[in-house]
Amino acid sequence: MRPPVGAPSLTRRTRILLVAAGVLVVLLLGGSRLLNFYVDYLWFGEVGFRGVQLTRLFTQVVLFGVVGLVVGGLVALTLWLAYRYRPVFVPVSGPEDPVARYRTTIIQRLRLFAVGVPVAIGLVAGLAAPAQWQTVQMFLHGTPFGQVDPEFGNDISFYAFTLPFLRMVLNWLFVAVAICFVLALITHYVFGGIRLTGRSGFVSTAARAQLAVLAGVFVLFKAVAYWFDRYDLLWSDRNSQTFFGATYTDLNAVLPAKLILLIIAVICALAFFVAAFRQNLQIPAVAVVMLVISSILVGTAFPLVLQQFVVAPNANEREAPSIERNIAATRDAFGITPDKVNIIPYSGESEATPAQVRADTDTIPNIRLLDPGKLNKTFTQLQQRRNFYGFAPNLDIDRYTIDGNTQDYIVAAREMDANALVGNQQDWINRHLVYTHGNGFVAAPANQVNAALEDTGGQGGLPRFTVSDTQTQGTIDVEQPRIYYGELLDNQYSIVGAEPGTAPREYDSDEAQFTYDGAGGVPIGGIFNRAAFALAYGERNILFNSSINDASKIMYVRNPRDRVQAVAPWLTLDSDPYPAVVDGRVKWIVDGYTTLQNYPYSERVQLGDATADSRLGANNQQQPNDTVGYLRNSVKATVDAYDGTVKLHAFDESDPVLQTWQKAFPGTVEPRSSISPDLERHFRYPEDQFKVQRELLTRYHVDNPGEFFSTVSFWDVPSDPTVQGAGPQDAQPPYYLYSGVPGQDGASFQLTSALVSLRRQFLASYVSASSDPGTYGQFTVLELPNETQTLGPQQVQAQFLGSPEVSQELNLLRQNQTTIDYGNLLTLPVAGGLLYVEPVYIERAGQESSYPQLARVLVSYNGRVGYDASLSTALDQVFGAGAGAAAGGNAPAAGQQPAAPQAPPQNGQAQQPAAPNAAQSAAAQQIQQALAQLKAAQQSGDFAAQGEALAELDRAVNAFQSSGG
């Protein structure tokens, strides 16, 4: 017989090389982590949130150690027991027995395997555990909700903070026992405790006892899991097409089944423990079979039978109590309870007179003509100043009070855009030491343009800018207009600051340079820090550049959203930070949400799907598609655009989730009393929260469980009618408006949305959420009667494009030389009805320097359409002469009279057209000549000529209308 061949031994030189290679790998991996930790440590020190970093790190280290030691320790104990009680004599099956070779290898390196295997498995488990640090912190600092679930009577905090932690512990115990069972099985097989010889093989007493105990422990943990499964029924998705939560079947079949299976699992575990001391394995085998059969019959078959034959035929009655619970829980979890949502019946139809429209001074003067989603190129071309400045893709809306007059503004920070640097500007010195910051806060009244497009030879339809920068001071007073932190600075670091007496080097304007003197940035003057950042960024210039001195600082993590996310990793942030001038300084305001995945009986929402719309889809800014069952806007964060200071303000101090995180990170969130009045005046109701809530309000405005089950009164979020092109359309975005609300005095800043009937396009309701400090978060829902057929956004858009005058002119504009873009279609409650307003922008096609300009305004009310370069004229066309006198926007051209109104039809009867007279014929001929002139200007690409042609067309149309046409 040939003895088994052992593994070849390693030479001393080979061992040294292997050890050196291992040390090098550890240094490369560990050194990189240490470097990143040090860079982060300096950054957290800069913003004053070092406690967040250390608390998180400590929790992760403890988790790594505890899980690694528990799993690795159990593995080591298992291997020791299996080896300790191995058979003394192991018969050899033959010369080719592969097990004998492995056994010899293990015995020769017993210490390596005895220590290496548990350490390796413990390390792997430990590295996976830190990802669950938030679960641990929430368990340790859980705050009671003061509310109990309707089924088990537990405080909601048990499901929010305690149950996830218990599940985590149980899952790790499952993993550890399963690994131990497999390793025990392998060890006993290698050392002869288990042999596959003969018909039945051989299992030693020690092997049987150890494997039986491990199997029994595993089944016992399964019994505990059955106990926890009972609580999981409270967010069951069995009937998710209608509602979430425990259904009739869950409560009357699955819940008892879990208890039955728990008892059977305990019996099965006891059978395994008994088998550890007896050679008969029939008892545990029978117990396992009973558990499997019971799980099929009791856990699966019985609920299916009950669902099909008891629940399904009478589902509306059987599920009524569960639906009632679901309605109450969802409203509470997402902040749409009746005390926050005021549903008002609204006719949606009215024959308003010009006087009534003029009297609506809260809405008509504030009608927004500028769409922040369309004007990035306009702002860039007209206010960029230099190629390396830029504006965020989607501009923002905020309100300001100037000379006692409050109105909404399109606002943007003029930021440094490193991606726009060209030529020598991309040199390392220019990129990181010279072009370091933006300059200016740019705003434009949202309800105005400079003039009608054709009134200024093609230079109309533009915003009326007010700019505050280092050279000018607009109507919005800004003390420090330099922008060192912004949305366009994601991966850009800058080195700023200098010793006294050093010449400034940062570009500030063509006439002046600047030296940063703010609190932002990490000191980089010392050689150690310079070397650390040179390694971190792979840039030797940081180490050798002579301009960097003891007073220099490096700025990084400069995107406001990234800064807030780093200091508050437990928050879910809104996708749209916005700049505001607060107490004379430009600050970025970022809305932070506290969320929970599971809330008893609450609807579960896919956050990414619920917050997606046509505006965000183009820029891919929507939320990740996480599942949430609870959402609160509990934190308002600010980031100073000059010094990067991050502040977290508690906004909903009653939120138990926020209170839990405040205990975990004491001192990081300032109380609500820290919010200054000026800051509070710039708070907007956050878009992502509103989009989730409006999606839920399409169903959860219904109170009656039977009506909820039938879905007959459900609504839909309309698709965006202004998106051009074929294919599926994303949801219409909500719009910020400064306007009136029926039943309230004065205009208010609101976030609004129209909702349509389920799978239909008729308008069902109008939803608005207030952003004013006194009424912040209050919803007003104008609910239209079910039998009315008020046109919804898609139908109004079709009406606009189907109007002969509109379609004829747009078809001429839609030539190769000009593109047409439709702005936001606004829905406004006016005089008992609903007014739709949509700006129409034109832009020269194929021109890099072109930008959108407001060309026309479309207006619709009760089926009547107005269309003109002036909002006031378009309103006159719809309501009658004088209706648009109170409207903002632009004045008619000099010498041009407002268009004659289109009298509304009486009693729904269309007026019969009169025979054309001589004046009408002449005017019609002038219209044809103007259209031909416009077409020729389009083909030549002469934009000024197009404006003149449009003016001529307007005069001809007005003449035609004045002559009775």
Beta strands, then each sheet from edge to edge (+ up, - down):
strand 1: 194-195
strand 2: 202-203
strand 3: 341-345
strand 4: 389-390
strand 5: 396-402
strand 6: 405-413
strand 7: 415-416
strand 8: 438-439
strand 9: 441-445
strand 10: 466-468
strand 11: 482-483
strand 12: 494-496
strand 13: 506-507
strand 14: 513-514
strand 15: 522-523
strand 16: 553-555
strand 17: 572-573
strand 18: 578-582
strand 19: 585-596
strand 20: 605-606
strand 21: 627-628
strand 22: 630-640
strand 23: 646-650
strand 24: 669-670
strand 25: 715-716
strand 26: 735-739
strand 27: 748-757
strand 28: 763-770
strand 29: 779-783
strand 30: 818-822
strand 31: 826-830
strand 32: 833-844
strand 33: 853-861
strand 34: 864-868
sheet 1: 1+ 2-
sheet 2: 3+ 29+ 28- 27+ 25-
sheet 3: 3+ 29+ 28- 27+ 26-
sheet 4: 4+ 7-
sheet 5: 5+ 6- 9+ 10-
sheet 6: 8+ 11-
sheet 7: 12+ 16- 15+
sheet 8: 13+ 14-
sheet 9: 17+ 19- 18+
sheet 10: 17+ 19- 22+ 23- 24-
sheet 11: 20+ 21-
sheet 12: 30+ 32- 31+
sheet 13: 30+ 32- 33+ 34-
end
